[in-house]
Amino acid sequence: GAVVSQHPSWVICKSGTSVKIECRSLDFQATTMFWYRQFPKQSLMLMATSNEGSKATYEQGVEKDKFLINHASLTLSTLTVTSAHPEDSSFYICSASPGLADSYEQYFGPGTRLTVT
Amino acid sequence: QKEVEQNSGPLSVPEGAIASLNCTYSDRGSQSFFWYRQYSGKSPELIMFIYSNGDKEDGRFTAQLNKASQYVSLLIRDSQPSDSATYLCAVNGGTYKYIFGTGTRLKVLA
Protein backbone atom coordinates (compact mmCIF):
# COMPACT_ATOMS: atom_id res chain seq x y z
CA GLY A 1 0.00 0.00 0.00
CA ALA A 2 0.83 3.72 0.00
CA VAL A 3 2.17 3.94 -3.52
CA VAL A 4 2.84 7.27 -5.17
CA SER A 5 3.70 7.57 -8.83
CA GLN A 6 5.24 10.42 -10.80
CA HIS A 7 5.31 11.07 -14.48
CA PRO A 8 7.54 11.58 -16.33
CA SER A 9 10.50 10.00 -14.57
CA TRP A 10 12.86 12.18 -16.53
CA VAL A 11 12.48 15.02 -18.99
CA ILE A 12 14.77 17.16 -21.09
CA CYS A 13 13.43 20.48 -22.31
CA LYS A 14 14.72 23.61 -23.95
CA SER A 15 15.20 26.83 -22.08
CA GLY A 16 12.03 28.94 -22.10
CA THR A 17 9.60 26.07 -22.41
CA SER A 18 7.24 24.74 -19.74
CA VAL A 19 7.18 21.28 -18.24
CA LYS A 20 4.37 19.59 -16.35
CA ILE A 21 5.01 16.86 -13.78
CA GLU A 22 2.21 14.69 -12.44
CA CYS A 23 2.03 13.09 -9.02
CA ARG A 24 -0.57 10.46 -8.23
CA SER A 25 -1.42 8.53 -5.11
CA LEU A 26 -2.39 5.11 -6.44
CA ASP A 27 -3.95 3.33 -3.50
CA PHE A 28 -5.03 6.04 -1.09
CA GLN A 29 -6.56 9.46 -1.11
CA ALA A 30 -4.07 12.20 -0.39
CA THR A 31 -5.41 15.12 1.58
CA THR A 32 -2.08 16.84 1.30
CA MET A 33 0.67 16.60 -1.27
CA PHE A 34 4.11 18.12 -1.19
CA TRP A 35 6.63 19.11 -3.82
CA TYR A 36 10.34 18.95 -3.10
CA ARG A 37 13.45 19.73 -5.07
CA GLN A 38 16.79 18.10 -4.50
CA PHE A 39 20.13 19.13 -5.94
CA PRO A 40 23.01 16.64 -6.11
CA LYS A 41 24.42 15.69 -2.71
CA GLN A 42 21.99 18.00 -0.94
CA SER A 43 18.96 17.33 1.20
CA LEU A 44 15.36 17.73 0.18
CA MET A 45 14.08 21.26 -0.12
CA LEU A 46 10.34 21.72 0.34
CA MET A 47 8.91 23.92 -2.40
CA ALA A 48 5.21 23.91 -1.61
CA THR A 49 2.35 22.19 0.14
CA SER A 50 -0.89 21.59 -1.69
CA ASN A 51 -4.28 20.61 -0.38
CA GLU A 52 -7.01 19.33 -2.63
CA GLY A 53 -9.21 22.10 -3.90
CA SER A 54 -7.24 24.99 -2.46
CA LYS A 55 -4.26 27.10 -3.40
CA ALA A 56 -0.82 25.77 -2.71
CA THR A 57 1.29 27.20 0.08
CA TYR A 58 4.76 28.06 -1.18
CA GLU A 59 7.91 28.13 0.89
CA GLN A 60 9.85 31.32 1.19
CA GLY A 61 11.97 31.98 -1.87
CA VAL A 62 9.95 29.76 -4.21
CA GLU A 63 8.34 31.70 -7.05
CA LYS A 64 4.69 30.78 -7.23
CA ASP A 65 4.33 32.15 -10.76
CA LYS A 66 7.19 30.00 -11.96
CA PHE A 67 6.22 26.78 -10.21
CA LEU A 68 2.50 26.34 -10.72
CA ILE A 69 0.87 23.72 -8.55
CA ASN A 70 -2.59 22.30 -9.03
CA HIS A 71 -4.18 19.74 -6.71
CA ALA A 72 -7.37 19.03 -8.60
CA SER A 73 -8.34 15.79 -6.90
CA LEU A 74 -7.50 13.68 -3.88
CA THR A 75 -5.20 11.54 -6.00
CA LEU A 76 -3.55 13.99 -8.38
CA SER A 77 -1.30 17.00 -8.04
CA THR A 78 0.66 18.64 -10.83
CA LEU A 79 3.72 20.88 -10.85
CA THR A 80 4.34 23.00 -13.92
CA VAL A 81 7.73 24.61 -14.28
CA THR A 82 7.09 27.62 -16.51
CA SER A 83 9.71 29.25 -18.70
CA ALA A 84 12.31 26.78 -17.52
CA HIS A 85 15.96 27.77 -17.33
CA PRO A 86 19.09 25.66 -16.86
CA GLU A 87 19.20 26.55 -13.16
CA ASP A 88 15.82 24.80 -12.78
CA SER A 89 17.49 21.50 -13.65
CA SER A 90 17.02 19.33 -10.60
CA PHE A 91 15.39 16.25 -9.14
CA TYR A 92 11.74 17.03 -8.35
CA ILE A 93 10.00 14.72 -5.90
CA CYS A 94 6.42 14.74 -4.74
CA SER A 95 5.04 13.15 -1.64
CA ALA A 96 1.54 12.44 -0.44
CA SER A 97 0.01 12.01 2.96
CA PRO A 98 -3.10 9.91 3.61
CA GLY A 99 -4.15 12.43 6.23
CA LEU A 100 -5.40 9.87 8.71
CA ALA A 101 -6.03 11.04 12.26
CA ASP A 102 -2.73 11.49 14.12
CA SER A 103 -0.87 9.98 11.19
CA TYR A 104 1.49 12.24 9.35
CA GLU A 105 3.48 9.90 7.19
CA GLN A 106 4.52 11.11 3.77
CA TYR A 107 5.05 8.66 0.96
CA PHE A 108 7.33 9.78 -1.81
CA GLY A 109 7.00 9.34 -5.52
CA PRO A 110 10.00 8.08 -7.50
CA GLY A 111 10.96 11.58 -8.59
CA THR A 112 11.34 13.39 -11.90
CA ARG A 113 14.75 14.39 -13.16
CA LEU A 114 14.48 17.63 -15.13
CA THR A 115 17.26 18.81 -17.39
CA VAL A 116 16.89 22.18 -19.06
CA THR A 117 19.21 22.79 -21.99
CA GLN B 1 14.59 28.35 13.62
CA LYS B 2 13.51 24.75 13.98
CA GLU B 3 16.38 22.40 13.19
CA VAL B 4 17.04 18.74 12.73
CA GLU B 5 20.65 17.66 12.87
CA GLN B 6 22.37 14.53 11.66
CA ASN B 7 25.99 13.58 11.29
CA SER B 8 26.64 13.53 7.55
CA GLY B 9 29.00 10.55 7.79
CA PRO B 10 29.92 8.39 6.09
CA LEU B 11 29.28 5.89 8.83
CA SER B 12 31.06 2.67 7.91
CA VAL B 13 30.12 -0.62 9.53
CA PRO B 14 31.08 -4.19 8.64
CA GLU B 15 28.48 -6.53 7.25
CA GLY B 16 26.48 -8.17 10.03
CA ALA B 17 27.15 -5.41 12.56
CA ILE B 18 24.66 -2.99 14.11
CA ALA B 19 24.50 0.43 12.50
CA SER B 20 23.41 3.25 14.80
CA LEU B 21 22.14 6.46 13.26
CA ASN B 22 21.33 9.48 15.38
CA CYS B 23 19.24 12.61 14.96
CA THR B 24 18.64 15.56 17.27
CA TYR B 25 15.94 18.18 16.94
CA SER B 26 15.43 21.61 18.41
CA ASP B 27 11.65 21.98 18.68
CA ARG B 28 10.35 20.51 21.93
CA GLY B 29 6.85 20.57 20.47
CA SER B 30 7.75 18.00 17.82
CA GLN B 31 5.35 15.08 17.88
CA SER B 32 6.17 12.72 15.04
CA PHE B 33 9.49 11.35 13.89
CA PHE B 34 10.32 9.56 10.68
CA TRP B 35 13.25 7.70 9.19
CA TYR B 36 13.65 7.51 5.44
CA ARG B 37 16.21 5.66 3.37
CA GLN B 38 17.40 7.23 0.13
CA TYR B 39 19.55 5.42 -2.38
CA SER B 40 21.68 7.52 -4.69
CA GLY B 41 19.57 8.96 -7.50
CA LYS B 42 16.31 7.68 -6.00
CA SER B 43 13.57 9.20 -3.88
CA PRO B 44 13.23 8.63 -0.12
CA GLU B 45 11.53 5.49 1.13
CA LEU B 46 9.79 5.45 4.52
CA ILE B 47 11.38 2.96 6.90
CA MET B 48 9.74 3.75 10.21
CA PHE B 49 7.92 6.38 12.18
CA ILE B 50 7.63 6.78 15.92
CA TYR B 51 5.44 8.99 18.08
CA SER B 52 6.01 7.78 21.65
CA ASN B 53 9.07 7.64 23.86
CA GLY B 54 10.83 4.32 23.83
CA ASP B 55 11.63 1.76 21.19
CA LYS B 56 9.73 0.62 18.15
CA GLU B 57 10.91 -2.44 16.26
CA ASP B 58 10.20 -3.52 12.72
CA GLY B 59 12.25 -6.42 11.44
CA ARG B 60 15.94 -5.46 11.51
CA PHE B 61 15.11 -1.83 12.28
CA THR B 62 14.55 -0.26 15.69
CA ALA B 63 13.65 3.37 16.18
CA GLN B 64 14.35 4.90 19.57
CA LEU B 65 12.83 8.17 20.77
CA ASN B 66 13.80 10.23 23.78
CA LYS B 67 11.77 13.42 23.87
CA ALA B 68 13.39 14.69 27.08
CA SER B 69 16.79 14.63 25.39
CA GLN B 70 15.34 15.54 21.99
CA TYR B 71 16.90 12.76 20.01
CA VAL B 72 15.72 9.95 17.87
CA SER B 73 17.85 7.11 16.62
CA LEU B 74 17.65 4.25 14.17
CA LEU B 75 19.37 0.94 14.75
CA ILE B 76 19.90 -1.46 11.89
CA ARG B 77 20.75 -4.98 13.01
CA ASP B 78 22.64 -7.46 10.86
CA SER B 79 23.61 -4.70 8.43
CA GLN B 80 23.82 -5.72 4.80
CA PRO B 81 25.63 -4.05 1.89
CA SER B 82 22.17 -3.31 0.46
CA ASP B 83 21.55 -1.07 3.48
CA SER B 84 24.21 1.31 2.17
CA ALA B 85 22.30 4.53 1.53
CA THR B 86 21.61 7.94 3.00
CA TYR B 87 19.24 7.90 5.97
CA LEU B 88 17.09 10.96 6.46
CA CYS B 89 15.50 11.92 9.76
CA ALA B 90 12.31 13.98 9.55
CA VAL B 91 10.38 15.66 12.32
CA ASN B 92 7.04 17.41 12.48
CA GLY B 93 5.07 19.23 15.12
CA GLY B 94 1.71 17.67 14.51
CA THR B 95 1.21 18.96 11.01
CA TYR B 96 1.94 17.38 7.69
CA LYS B 97 4.97 19.54 7.01
CA TYR B 98 8.32 17.97 7.79
CA ILE B 99 11.67 19.36 8.79
CA PHE B 100 14.35 17.13 7.33
CA GLY B 101 17.87 16.55 8.51
CA THR B 102 20.62 16.59 5.93
CA GLY B 103 21.01 12.82 6.17
CA THR B 104 23.67 10.35 7.27
CA ARG B 105 25.45 8.31 4.63
CA LEU B 106 25.82 4.68 5.71
CA LYS B 107 28.32 2.31 4.12
CA VAL B 108 28.10 -1.36 4.97
CA LEU B 109 31.33 -3.08 4.09
CA ALA B 110 31.16 -6.62 2.74
Contacts between the chains, C-beta under 8 A, distances in Angstrom:
chain1	res1	chain2	res2	distance
A	2	B	46	7.8
A	31	B	96	7.8
A	32	B	96	4.6
A	34	B	96	7.6
A	34	B	97	7.7
A	42	B	102	7.8
A	43	B	88	7.1
A	43	B	100	5.5
A	43	B	101	7.2
A	43	B	102	4.5
A	43	B	103	5.8
A	44	B	44	7.2
A	44	B	88	7.3
A	44	B	100	5.3
A	46	B	97	7.1
A	46	B	98	7.4
A	49	B	96	7.1
A	49	B	97	6.1
A	91	B	41	8.0
A	93	B	43	4.8
A	93	B	44	7.6
A	97	B	96	4.9
A	99	B	96	7.3
A	102	B	51	7.6
A	104	B	32	4.8
A	104	B	49	7.9
A	104	B	92	5.5
A	104	B	94	7.5
A	104	B	95	7.2
A	104	B	96	5.5
A	105	B	34	6.8
A	105	B	46	6.0
A	105	B	49	5.7
A	106	B	34	7.6
A	106	B	46	7.4
A	106	B	90	7.8
A	106	B	96	7.2
A	106	B	98	6.5
A	107	B	46	6.2
A	108	B	36	7.6
A	108	B	43	4.4
A	108	B	44	4.9
A	108	B	45	7.0
A	108	B	46	7.6
A	109	B	43	6.2
A	110	B	42	7.1
A	110	B	43	5.3
A	111	B	42	7.0
A	111	B	43	4.2
